[in-house]
Amino acid sequence: MKIRSFNSWSRILVALALAFGMLFPVAANADEGRKIRSKISPSYPELARRVNANGTVRLEIQIAPNGEVRTVKALGGHPLLIPAAEDAVRKWRYEPATETTTTVVEFRFSPAS
């Protein structure tokens, strides 16, 4: 078996794994320096489910020194999905730190089959 064909199969397997992983909202946190104490996943809005809306919502969040989410700014995503992502991330709590930090969080939404 050639390495090239292995890479092709690897790409296919990774693509399938990502596709199946996108059945429900998933969050990815870009800030590795600040640990999350509690995280709530967004609910998939019923209207978005009915119209088969899917995609990635990107949010920039500012975290206060006490670990609470101070501000949430939508950087992109489907308008029907953004409020659910914003509501969920506002309930997140991070470990305390000495200063305010900013990070970008992504939620991938796809209707369950």
C-alpha positions as CSV (number, residue, x, y, z in Angstrom):
1,M,0.0,0.0,0.0
2,K,1.4,3.4,-1.0
3,I,1.6,6.2,1.5
4,R,-0.3,8.4,-0.9
5,S,-3.4,6.1,-0.8
6,F,-3.1,6.0,3.0
7,N,-3.2,9.8,3.1
8,S,-6.3,9.7,0.9
9,W,-8.1,7.3,3.2
10,S,-7.0,9.3,6.2
11,R,-8.5,12.4,4.8
12,I,-11.8,10.5,4.1
13,L,-11.9,9.1,7.6
14,V,-11.2,12.6,9.1
15,A,-13.9,14.1,6.9
16,L,-16.4,11.4,8.0
17,A,-15.5,11.9,11.7
18,L,-16.0,15.6,11.4
19,A,-19.3,15.2,9.6
20,F,-20.6,12.9,12.3
21,G,-19.2,15.1,15.0
22,M,-21.3,18.0,13.5
23,L,-24.7,16.4,14.3
24,F,-25.0,18.6,17.4
25,P,-23.7,21.9,18.5
26,V,-20.0,21.6,19.4
27,A,-17.8,24.3,20.9
28,A,-14.2,24.9,20.3
29,N,-12.3,27.3,22.6
30,A,-9.3,29.0,21.1
31,D,-7.9,30.2,24.5
32,E,-5.8,27.4,26.0
33,G,-4.5,29.7,28.8
34,R,-7.8,30.0,30.7
35,K,-9.6,26.9,31.7
36,I,-13.4,26.6,31.6
37,R,-15.0,25.8,34.9
38,S,-18.5,25.2,33.6
39,K,-19.8,25.1,30.0
40,I,-23.3,24.9,28.6
41,S,-24.0,23.7,25.1
42,P,-26.4,25.7,23.0
43,S,-29.7,24.2,22.1
44,Y,-30.5,23.9,18.5
45,P,-33.3,26.4,17.8
46,E,-36.5,24.8,16.6
47,L,-37.0,27.3,13.8
48,A,-33.4,26.7,12.6
49,R,-34.1,22.9,12.6
50,R,-37.3,23.4,10.6
51,V,-35.5,25.4,7.9
52,N,-32.5,23.1,8.0
53,A,-30.1,25.9,9.0
54,N,-26.6,24.8,9.8
55,G,-23.1,26.2,9.9
56,T,-20.6,27.6,12.3
57,V,-21.2,30.5,14.6
58,R,-18.0,32.4,15.7
59,L,-18.2,34.5,18.9
60,E,-15.6,36.7,20.4
61,I,-16.0,36.7,24.2
62,Q,-14.4,38.9,26.8
63,I,-13.8,37.1,30.2
64,A,-13.6,39.2,33.4
65,P,-10.9,38.5,36.0
66,N,-13.5,36.7,38.2
67,G,-14.2,34.2,35.3
68,E,-17.6,35.5,34.2
69,V,-18.2,36.2,30.5
70,R,-18.4,40.0,30.3
71,T,-19.2,40.6,26.6
72,V,-20.1,38.5,23.6
73,K,-19.7,39.7,20.0
74,A,-20.9,37.7,17.0
75,L,-18.1,37.4,14.3
76,G,-20.2,35.3,11.9
77,G,-22.8,32.7,11.5
78,H,-26.4,32.0,10.5
79,P,-28.7,34.7,12.0
80,L,-31.0,31.9,13.4
81,L,-28.2,30.2,15.2
82,I,-26.3,33.2,16.7
83,P,-28.7,33.9,19.6
84,A,-28.6,30.3,20.8
85,A,-24.8,30.3,20.8
86,E,-24.7,33.7,22.6
87,D,-27.1,32.6,25.3
88,A,-25.1,29.5,26.0
89,V,-21.7,31.2,26.1
90,R,-23.0,33.9,28.5
91,K,-23.5,31.1,31.1
92,W,-20.0,29.8,30.8
93,R,-17.6,30.3,33.8
94,Y,-13.8,30.4,33.5
95,E,-11.1,30.0,36.1
96,P,-10.2,33.4,37.8
97,A,-7.2,35.3,36.4
98,T,-5.4,38.6,37.1
99,E,-6.8,40.4,34.1
100,T,-9.5,40.4,31.5
101,T,-8.9,38.1,28.5
102,T,-10.5,37.7,25.1
103,T,-11.0,34.6,23.1
104,V,-12.9,33.3,20.1
105,V,-15.3,30.4,20.4
106,E,-16.9,28.5,17.6
107,F,-20.1,26.4,17.6
108,R,-20.9,24.1,14.7
109,F,-24.6,23.5,14.2
110,S,-26.1,20.8,12.0
111,P,-29.5,19.2,12.2
112,A,-29.6,15.7,13.6
113,S,-30.6,13.1,11.2
